[in-house]
């Protein structure tokens, strides 16, 4: 990996056809990021770009595996954008420790792990070995705004800081 983390992030954003430079909207009475010393917790991210949830519906019925993976990619790109803002840059992300991927799906859909691979692949592509993480993927009946996927993560970043 010879290009910078930011260049790899920008390449993936371009491939997805979305920009993650603007405001990352949240939908409730919480904060999107909490930092405790070097650990950063990112709240659940749905595949929302600006005001639009770009992948909605139930995997295994309305949504193909490929589209659910794209939803996971958008979710993790949002999380990376939030991490970069909190840390000051993608280069200050020391390690992603854990992600949890929730997939709105039918009762017989069993490819939650394959959906989560979309997010895991992005983390590794952008961060290299620092993007290798533990993971849980689960199927759920419903997600906010009818999103197909929701993802949260925990990471370690360089430098201390005030808990937020």
Helices and strands as residue ranges (DSSP letters): H 5-16, E 33-36, E 39-46, E 48-49, E 52-53, H 65-87, G 90-92, E 93-104, H 112-127, G 128-131, E 134-140, G 144-146, E 149-157
